[in-house]
Amino acid sequence: MSADVCTAEARHLEQTQRRTVCVPVVDVHTHINTLRWAHQLVRAARRYGVTHLVAISNPRVGPRLRERFPEVELAYPLDYTRRDDPQGFVRANRVRLRTARRHGVGVVKLWFAPRFVDRTGLRLSDPRMRPVLDLITEERFPILIHVADPDRWFATRYDPAVYGTKADQYPALEELAARHAPLPVIVAHMGGHPEDLDHLAALLAAHPNLYLDTSATKWIVRELGRQREAARRFFLAHADRILFGTDQVVTKISDPPRYT
């Protein structure tokens, strides 16, 4: 990043109205996979009263990230490189989880958007996943998981013959929540279903260890904005089960307003 861009980013942040609330803020869902540019997000977080960030990162960056920024807590993803070798898949993730423990990681991140099958051939319900998921439970890590995607994507992007319907995404999640109990399972992006608050209420009622985060701001604001009173009632009813998250991603070069 050039000095001019860095200066512009810093100037924009200083000129932006500081908005804080009267309690400490924890952002449970960010992505930091590069140490060099992490200061941009952390600087903005401090300005807005965010006292802790959960950063989805990796073993290469994670330890140095925590050393430099004490407000950062770590989440690591699984290692999918040996997914076609069942025993190797388990061994690789036993190593990953033990590394995570040494690095002070507090959460394991699972990403099972429907399109993940295009990259890996894996679904959450795949039998290859069971022993790896059981490892997470044995190691007593909470889970942060992405399932499903916006309703409109299922209507316009996803062939149900390939990806299943939106409803098809949830049985495996419920099985995971049941098997992982009482350890927390945080479902990102309002459980992947901000369009249907009744469904989310049913999930929370059925699984006391299930939580939601508010990340993917545009999607969440768009859908909750269409049902403002229902959303307000939902948040009041489930205030102890909803976590604040932004899904901010640290990038190499960002426009000045990115983190504001």
NORQUIMO-V820900 format. One record per run of one state. SS is the DSSP state (alpha for helix, beta for strand, coil for the rest). FROM is the first residue (numbers start at 1). TO is the last residue. If there is no record, write none. Layout:
SS FROM TO
SS FROM TO
This chain:
coil 1 2
alpha 3 15
coil 16 24
beta 25 31
coil 32 37
alpha 38 47
coil 48 49
beta 50 57
coil 58 61
alpha 62 68
coil 69 71
beta 72 77
coil 78 85
alpha 86 102
coil 103 106
beta 107 112
coil 113 115
alpha 116 120
coil 121 126
alpha 127 138
coil 139 141
beta 142 147
coil 148 150
alpha 151 156
coil 157 159
alpha 160 163
coil 164 166
alpha 167 180
coil 181 184
beta 185 187
alpha 188 191
coil 192 196
alpha 197 206
coil 207 209
beta 210 213
coil 214 216
alpha 217 225
coil 226 227
alpha 228 237
coil 238 238
alpha 239 241
beta 242 243
coil 244 247
beta 248 249
coil 250 255
alpha 256 259
coil 260 260
